[in-house]
């Protein structure tokens, strides 16, 4: 994925950091303070920005970084280290597996479910989706359309039904059919947090009780274009459910990609996938080194 120079998160941040380096004859405290301001105003949280600058300050002291190339290389290394959660970046490879998808409405959850289903199918796995967002009008119908496009069956109930009942039927159907991957949609009503938390808790209990030896992932879908709002969502959903990974959607030329750094650092949530477009196969595993490099190259 390539971005026009100077546009979007990657291009703008690279240009601003590059300009700051060029304007300073040496990497001094004034440059470090300017860098911290650049990071904070690029939708990277204050705490994470301070982590980055403190690490660079220590490297400048111990490694005597002096030229632009050395500073950029160290920044890439620091940022890659913050977003790299090691083995936790990979999806659980133990089957059968239940993937619970959470996130606010409009964040790209439905299309992400389709993309994930397509990805598993391309790996030769059998997939079933459960439409447990029963409160949003036409949510099940939208998911059914996407399920049809990628060729996977769906379990759904009428609008307004108990979401946990849908999960129960999905688990039973997956077991009866020998399905490798069960992907469950959920509601994203953060404005009614208490009900949301209660629903997610019930769903988790159903999966724990009924899924037997199957493994589980809970993926939080975050829209990269919402910037700091996505960080707030990470906090809210992190309190409501045990998130095992994040899918960052709409990471295109206009995205505020700094949230990937903040979410991974401040909430210790591994970014497992990024959505790069609207097609069913526009879902890529997150690569920390590639992400860090793209800040300076403008290409992901």
PyMOL commands that set and color helices and strands:
alter all, ss='L'
color gray80, all
select helices_A, chain A and resi 8-23+29-40+46-63+68-83+86-89+109-122+139-150+163-177+190-210+224-226+228-240+258-266+288-297
alter helices_A, ss='H'
color red, helices_A
select strands_A, chain A and resi 97-102+127-131+153-155+181-185+215-223+245-249+271-275+283-285
alter strands_A, ss='S'
color yellow, strands_A
deselect
rebuild
show_as cartoon
